[in-house]
């Protein structure tokens, strides 16, 4: 019973590339969060600078706008870093796909090599040549048969075919017992009439 509930989950195979992709995505997400926070702060500082100008505090407003400009430059750099991270993620993922393709090609090449070991080019050529020779031989026989027989030969072949067919027909057996004798009848002059000859069908 313990085995039913205590089955170990099959360990998932996490490669170094997978770990690298995960770390890059985490860094990208952190930069996006930072970018969002700075964008919100810049909007607040712009409104604050506007208020300072209304209040006549021009120097403070100017200082705040300088700070805002600096943060905007940081924001641009952040955008570039995010773009670089996304490119790296794509490159690693594409490299993983390429590795799988290469592995597939290796397996395919191995199968082809085994197939080539079983049947070489010479063996295939030999089989093709033998097949071609057999076809050519049959063609020559057909040409000889069709060209050498006259109409008389054709008739003889058909007559022989008919004779062979009739050999298979069962004929009735001839009886072996002797035929019954017919008593002699006396005719005029005391001579016996010759019995009528009956044709026996054999």
ABEGO torsion letter per residue (X at the ends): XAAAAABBBBBBBBBAAAAAAAAAAAAAAAAAAAAAAAAAAAAAAAAAAAAAAAAGBAAAAAAAAAAAAAAAAAAAAAAAAAAAAAAAAAAAAAAAAAAAAAAAAAAAAAAAAAAAAABBAAAAAAAAAAAAAAAAAAAAAAAAAAAABBAAAAAAAAAAAAAAAAAABBBBBBBABBBBBBBBBBBBGGBBBBBBBBBBBX
